[in-house]
Amino acid sequence: MNDNGKQLFFSLFLSLKSLDIEDEDYVITTPFTFTATAEVILHCNAKIVFADIDEKTYNISPEEIEKCIKKFGKKIKAIIPVHLYGQPCDMEKIVEICKKYEIKIVEDAAQAHGAEIKFRVQSSKFKVKKVGSIGDLGCFSFYPTKNLGCYGDGGLITTNDKNFYEKLLRLRNHGRVEHYLYKHIGFNARLDNLQAAILLVKIKYIDKWNEERQKIAKIYNKELTGVGDIITPYVKDNSSHVYHLYVIRTKYRDKLMEYLKNNSIGCAIQYAVPLNLQPAYKGKYEIVSELATVQKVANEVLSLPIYPGLKETQIEYVVSKIKQFFKKL
Ligand SMILES: Cc1ncc(COP(=O)(O)O)c(C=O)c1O
């Protein structure tokens, strides 16, 4: 089942609304994400609990989630795991924890359309699930830069729960049950028909585009492993990575970025200032640890060019300039 929303911000926000998240409720998420993930919690007047991340995948750490639950107990109503850069979170553990403590899961799959996890169902049997189909609700962004993008703003919520589905259909359309009958104070978060039409064409190509991204990542991995102190992306063996972003780590990040930019190579930092250090979030969140891993990773990450259509000669150029930089160090 799905329910379209105007953009991922609305998908996340309406998802929390459909769960009746409100004053005094606590929602756990990662501070190493785009601001929309966490701002929706504050828009519900709920409290953010930022958990630290796993140093290898950069996704929220299940162990840190448990620490948050131990501290805030029953106040925790939901968690928003973000499948960062295109790699699924450790959903096996997250689902187990959330079942134990009766916490709802709203997946932020904005960067991970099509990424999969192999769940062990018996000792030698597996079930493959796509991100967005694992938690209670899954949220996707179709912002033009995403793996599946429209030509403006668009978002989508997935759920297998009929009650959430029906409530979300009402919430996105002014709380309407039928013509001029309103059950909730709702919103106008309908997806534009024009964007939907574009997405219906583009969705046919998403697997092919993701495969192209994976091929590019494979070349980068091969060429950049062992160069300077570079750490290439770690991919868990029970999941696939759809490389919305190809992110390396190096202690020389700022200098390397400048060098690449001077050689006309576009690169970016996602995210240099984590949300816990952003002025907008000052005094508006709880933590159970110092978020040391977030800080360490934020100082070192660098996103290299990756998109379907990037040519081998262009990849070679990027790689050659990175190698040159480390030789000159
Ligand atoms: C992880 C994450 N969450 C949420 C969003 C917000 O999506 P939108 O711009 O469609 O509201 C983005 C978009 O950049 C994102 O990367």
The ligand as an SDF file (V2000), in Angstrom:
LIG
                    3D

 16 16  0  0  0  0  0  0  0  0999 V2000
   17.8540   11.4410    4.5430 C   0  0  0  0  0  0  0  0  0  0  0  0
   16.8860   12.4630    4.0120 C   0  0  0  0  0  0  0  0  0  0  0  0
   15.7330   12.6590    4.6650 N   0  0  0  0  0  0  0  0  0  0  0  0
   14.8460   13.5660    4.2290 C   0  0  0  0  0  0  0  0  0  0  0  0
   15.0540   14.3260    3.0940 C   0  0  0  0  0  0  0  0  0  0  0  0
   14.0400   15.3660    2.6740 C   0  0  0  0  0  0  0  0  0  0  0  0
   13.4460   15.0780    1.4680 O   0  0  0  0  0  0  0  0  0  0  0  0
   12.5580   16.2050    0.7540 P   0  0  0  0  0  0  0  0  0  0  0  0
   13.5270   17.2120    0.2390 O   0  0  0  0  0  0  0  0  0  0  0  0
   11.8610   15.4390   -0.3470 O   0  0  0  0  0  0  0  0  0  0  0  0
   11.6160   16.7600    1.7710 O   0  0  0  0  0  0  0  0  0  0  0  0
   16.2190   14.1530    2.3760 C   0  0  0  0  0  0  0  0  0  0  0  0
   16.4640   14.9560    1.1600 C   0  0  0  0  0  0  0  0  0  0  0  0
   17.4990   15.4740    0.9020 O   0  0  0  0  0  0  0  0  0  0  0  0
   17.1740   13.1990    2.8510 C   0  0  0  0  0  0  0  0  0  0  0  0
   18.3320   12.9950    2.2070 O   0  0  0  0  0  0  0  0  0  0  0  0
  1  2  1  0
  2  3  1  0
  2 15  2  0
  3  4  2  0
  4  5  1  0
  5  6  1  0
  5 12  2  0
  6  7  1  0
  7  8  1  0
  8  9  2  0
  8 10  1  0
  8 11  1  0
 12 13  1  0
 12 15  1  0
 13 14  2  0
 15 16  1  0
M  END
$$$$
